[in-house]
Amino acid sequence: MSMEFANVDNKIRTLENKMLKYESDLHVKNTTQSAINENSSQHKLVFKNITHDTSDMESLKAYVNGVLNAIGLDFNVVDVQKIGGKNNGTTNNSNQSKTVLVTFSDGKERIDVLRNKRKLKDTEDYKTLYIETDRSRHERMQEANLRRIIKSIPNLEFRGGRVVEKSD
């Protein structure tokens, strides 16, 4: 009888060790995945209202590099991607504004662009261009919901990303 208990006890210890190993591997995988997700969005910005004819990616990249030079920054972007709706063939939208996701080589370049983006309003070619941080769909939906809630409260408003009392 004691031999059977010893065998069962050994099997339980083996299973416990396997579970601990599995849980630690899962934790490492989740930590690595979250670090990758954080790192990938830390190097991206969204450029909105681009009216330049962006027929190919090289001309779009050159346009974005021109924007960076206009605000006094001397580095090039790593990648550009057009985002937004596709043309369904019913209209010619070559003159419509476009949204572009721009990837930088490191977070410092991204921060430099955000610090200097206010210089765009003084430049004739780029005064209608907007630069924003890249946010997930979840973050955008949260902010939209918060705006709706604040709008329904009479003495509060959403200004500059903050909830403040209305100044009448």
Disulfide bonds with the S-S distance in Angstrom:
none
